[in-house]
Amino acid sequence: MANARSHYDVLGVPPDARADEIRRAWKTLIQVWHPDRFTGRLRDEAEEMTKAVNASYEVLRDSAKRAGSQGPGAAIITASYAASEHPSYTGHAPEITCA
């Protein structure tokens, strides 16, 4: 079942996060959740998470949109879980090695 999450929860940043922190969180999560890194059902999950991460970043990177998302109940999106709650999320971009 999906839970309602704020854009801040999806990106794993506090409401008072600076623009550079928001961008860094977005960039890290896009690298972690890029659908090309997954197959099958996990790929579908990664695509949904990527959409949620991008939607949250679009709102929070724009100061006018961000100001409108400060009220109670505002800026809520549906995601299966916040990125920071996923067991494979470490808060760092994954290391990619070639064999």
C-alpha positions in Angstrom: 0.0 0.0 0.0 1.3 3.4 -0.9 2.0 6.1 1.7 1.6 9.8 1.2 5.0 11.5 1.5 6.1 15.1 1.3 8.7 16.1 -1.3 11.1 16.6 1.5 10.6 13.0 2.6 11.1 11.7 -0.9 14.4 13.4 -1.2 15.4 12.8 2.4 16.1 16.5 3.2 14.7 18.7 5.9 12.3 21.6 5.1 15.1 24.1 5.7 17.5 22.4 3.3 19.6 24.7 1.0 19.4 24.5 -2.7 22.7 22.7 -3.0 21.6 20.1 -0.5 18.4 19.5 -2.4 20.4 19.1 -5.7 22.9 16.8 -4.1 20.1 14.6 -2.7 18.3 14.5 -6.0 21.5 13.6 -7.9 22.4 10.9 -5.5 18.9 9.3 -5.6 18.7 9.5 -9.4 22.0 7.5 -9.5 20.8 5.0 -7.0 17.3 4.5 -8.6 18.2 4.8 -12.3 16.0 2.2 -13.9 18.8 0.9 -16.1 20.4 -0.6 -13.0 17.4 -2.9 -12.4 15.5 -5.7 -14.1 12.0 -7.1 -13.9 9.8 -6.0 -11.0 12.6 -4.0 -9.5 12.9 -2.0 -12.7 9.2 -1.0 -12.4 9.8 0.1 -8.8 12.9 2.0 -9.8 10.9 3.8 -12.5 8.3 4.9 -10.0 10.9 6.0 -7.5 12.7 8.0 -10.2 9.5 9.7 -11.2 8.8 10.6 -7.5 12.4 11.9 -7.0 12.2 14.0 -10.2 8.8 15.4 -9.3 10.0 16.3 -5.8 13.1 18.0 -7.2 11.1 20.0 -9.7 9.0 21.5 -6.8 11.8 22.0 -4.3 14.4 23.5 -6.7 11.9 26.3 -7.7 11.7 28.8 -4.9 8.2 29.9 -5.9 6.9 26.3 -6.0 8.7 25.5 -2.8 7.1 28.4 -1.0 3.7 27.1 -2.1 4.5 23.7 -0.7 5.1 24.8 2.9 1.5 24.7 4.2 0.0 21.7 6.1 -0.9 18.9 3.8 0.8 20.6 0.8 3.5 19.0 -1.4 2.3 15.5 -0.7 3.0 12.9 -3.3 2.4 9.2 -3.3 5.4 6.9 -3.2 5.7 3.4 -2.0 8.3 4.6 0.5 10.7 7.4 1.1 14.1 6.9 -0.4 15.8 6.9 2.9 13.7 4.0 4.1 14.7 1.7 1.3 17.1 -1.0 2.6 19.6 -0.5 -0.2 19.8 3.3 0.2 23.0 4.3 2.0 22.8 8.1 1.4 25.8 7.8 -1.0 25.9 7.2 -4.8 26.6 3.6 -5.6 30.0 2.5 -6.8 29.9 1.2 -10.3 32.6 -1.2 -11.4 33.3 -2.9 -14.7 34.4 -6.4 -14.8 
